[in-house]
Amino acid sequence: MSVLVTGGAGYIGSHTVAELVAAGESVVVVDNLQTGHRGAVLEAFNVPFYNCDIRDTKQLVTIMNDHAVDTVIHFAADSLVGESVTNPLKYYDDNVAATGKLLQAMVEAGVLRIVFSSTAAVYGKPSRVPISEADAKQPENPYGETKLAIERMFHWTHRAHGLSSISLRYFNAAGAHGSLPIGEDHRPESHLIPIILQVALGQRPHIQVFGDDYETPDGTCIRDYIHVMDLASAHRLAVRYLREHDAGVNAFNLGNGNGFSVNEVIEVARTVTGHPIPAQVAPRRAGDPPQLIADSSQAQQVLGWTPVRRDLATIISDAWKWHSSHPNGYDDSTR
Ligand code: UDP
């Protein structure tokens, strides 16, 4: 019995592979390395790796049969909000159409459990915080729209084929493994914490604070930063839940329940790194809601999930270990 992880060479995917392996699961990774890194699937994990596109139904069916796969965790996707606005069809193709092909392969191979990497972006601009799963879903960009379309797909594939699913809606994933040499490496990088740490490393002159006139206590945007290893443990528990229950179609928020402002994140990063990290206020970034905070009580109750690295200093300190030891990210020359 093994778990197939699509996008296992990506940021959250590789940390989930580490978590599964540590828990004694047998894991197979499929990644086309469009944005993933071969180095993120460490030799130390000793897991089979296939450089394969999830649209390749034939190869996927073979992989699922060869490795006795019983559950899929599906990360493989495009995930840049800005790019999704300028190139929406790429997102419909790489996210929606490609997931359709993956589900086709699963049905063909008789693999009827999937844990899906979804996002808080399915909610769009929330009418209240903390956000619960039943709140309105009005994505404000094609990234969130395509993730929601995939969640909807699960209703129909459950009805037609009995495929059970858990969609995990992440808030702001951050941090790094802490002891294994894996971490965040997006190219281009757009996320707050890695960019702040690039400033600490002297790779950028300052951090731009996108707007300080929001209706929040210090005027900067508030987000719910959740440690990537806490996300990873939720995936492990979701696999277990699907195996033990006739689960149907489920969706859970994953956040740490605490909001931190951009200014607070910068301040904690100054303390953790010991670097001054100059900041400059810049115009608001289009589409940024003032506050995003998760109500994750459902995941806690149903999956038995407890985030244990909730402290922002821990999250930033683990990220700093990775960035300071790998200032240029993964070495992709071995691709
Ligand atoms: N942000 C910022 N400067 C940056 C990058 C991000 O002020 O260089 C802000 C952004 O406006 C948002 C928060 O940091 O309020 C988190 O942004 P990120 O892109 O990390 O995640 P998102 O919330 O967009 O998923």
Residues whose N, C-alpha, C, O or C-beta is under 5 A from the ligand:
A	BS01	UDP	S190 H191 L192 I195 Q208 V209 F210 C221 R223 V262 R285 D288
